[in-house]
Amino acid sequence: MEFKERHFSIDPGKGKKMDGCPYSTFEDGRDVKDFIIPPKGYSFKGFRFDPDASNQIYDGKLIAEYEKDTFNDILKSNLWKVLLVLGIIAIITVVVILAVNVFSGPNKPTKTPKPVSVVTDTAKETKTQPTQIVATTDSTKTAISDTIKAETQNDAVIVDLNAKKDTVKEEPQPAADDPNVLFKQDFWTLIHQRTIMMDPYDKLYKDNKNKVEGEEFDYLKLTILKDFSSFKVWSGKLHKIPVAELESINTIKDLKNKLYEIE
């Protein structure tokens, strides 16, 4: 007996079938069930065979059938989504709690209630004692007077010290980033190093032109950089000053006096 392979067309019914879904060679459609896409809220149940004798190409038609999902089915199929949402909610809750604790600041100290004084009957019964009169001798008066004078002198000394503290004012210190301060530092560095090249002085002048003022800047402009021949004479005298002695010079007046002594 010759075996003939049967072919069945696929009808997705209320659902859909994937592109490229082939025909089935089984009457129960077991080989094409993975190509069926059920409608939302339904699950694929199986195929119903329809002989469809009018079709000359296929030996019949397989119509997909579905059943509505129950709540448990929906929950199982979306369990990972539920767990993901719960995890996100838990993380947000922890972050909010931490943020509230951080920005709420330290708890205010609880005020300790003041102790309540209890008045007993014995206090009411206390009788006023008669005032004792003590005779004051001359020696007692002298001791009291000396004590008052000593206390008065101590108070006067304390007041005087406080007054001196108030009158002493700290002189404002120049800012470390003040252009005048930085210029003076660079200027005296060149002097103390006995720099005899003209370029460093010229660069220092150009970098601070229209920014600083003072004796050092005027001396640099009008004396050191007056002209090249004057600079040669000036730098020659500077080079003759011993390094140890030159490092102790920090004013233009002392520098001029020292250069004047050198022939």
Rosetta blueprint (number, residue, H / E / L):
1 M L
2 E L
3 F L
4 K L
5 E L
6 R L
7 H L
8 F E
9 S E
10 I E
11 D E
12 P L
13 G L
14 K L
15 G L
16 K E
17 K E
18 M L
19 D L
20 G L
21 C L
22 P L
23 Y L
24 S E
25 T L
26 F L
27 E L
28 D L
29 G L
30 R L
31 D L
32 V L
33 K H
34 D H
35 F H
36 I E
37 I E
38 P L
39 P L
40 K L
41 G L
42 Y E
43 S E
44 F E
45 K E
46 G E
47 F E
48 R E
49 F E
50 D E
51 P L
52 D L
53 A L
54 S L
55 N L
56 Q L
57 I L
58 Y L
59 D L
60 G L
61 K E
62 L E
63 I E
64 A E
65 E E
66 Y E
67 E E
68 K E
69 D L
70 T L
71 F H
72 N H
73 D H
74 I H
75 L H
76 K H
77 S H
78 N L
79 L H
80 W H
81 K H
82 V H
83 L H
84 L H
85 V H
86 L H
87 G H
88 I H
89 I H
90 A H
91 I H
92 I H
93 T H
94 V H
95 V H
96 V H
97 I H
98 L H
99 A H
100 V H
101 N H
102 V H
103 F H
104 S L
105 G L
106 P L
107 N L
108 K L
109 P L
110 T L
111 K L
112 T L
113 P L
114 K L
115 P L
116 V L
117 S L
118 V L
119 V L
120 T L
121 D H
122 T H
123 A H
124 K H
125 E L
126 T L
127 K L
128 T L
129 Q L
130 P L
131 T L
132 Q L
133 I L
134 V L
135 A L
136 T L
137 T L
138 D H
139 S H
140 T H
141 K H
142 T H
143 A H
144 I H
145 S H
146 D H
147 T H
148 I H
149 K H
150 A H
151 E H
152 T H
153 Q H
154 N H
155 D H
156 A H
157 V H
158 I H
159 V H
160 D H
161 L H
162 N H
163 A H
164 K H
165 K H
166 D H
167 T H
168 V L
169 K L
170 E L
171 E L
172 P L
173 Q L
174 P L
175 A L
176 A L
177 D L
178 D L
179 P H
180 N H
181 V H
182 L H
183 F H
184 K H
185 Q H
186 D H
187 F H
188 W H
189 T H
190 L H
191 I H
192 H H
193 Q L
194 R L
195 T L
196 I L
197 M L
198 M H
199 D H
200 P H
201 Y H
202 D H
203 K H
204 L H
205 Y H
206 K H
207 D H
208 N H
209 K L
210 N L
211 K L
212 V L
213 E L
214 G L
215 E H
216 E H
217 F H
218 D H
219 Y H
220 L H
221 K H
222 L H
223 T H
224 I H
225 L L
226 K L
227 D L
228 F H
229 S H
230 S H
231 F H
232 K H
233 V H
234 W H
235 S H
236 G H
237 K H
238 L H
239 H H
240 K H
241 I L
242 P L
243 V H
244 A H
245 E H
246 L H
247 E H
248 S L
249 I L
250 N L
251 T L
252 I H
253 K H
254 D H
255 L H
256 K H
257 N H
258 K H
259 L H
260 Y H
261 E H
262 I L
263 E L
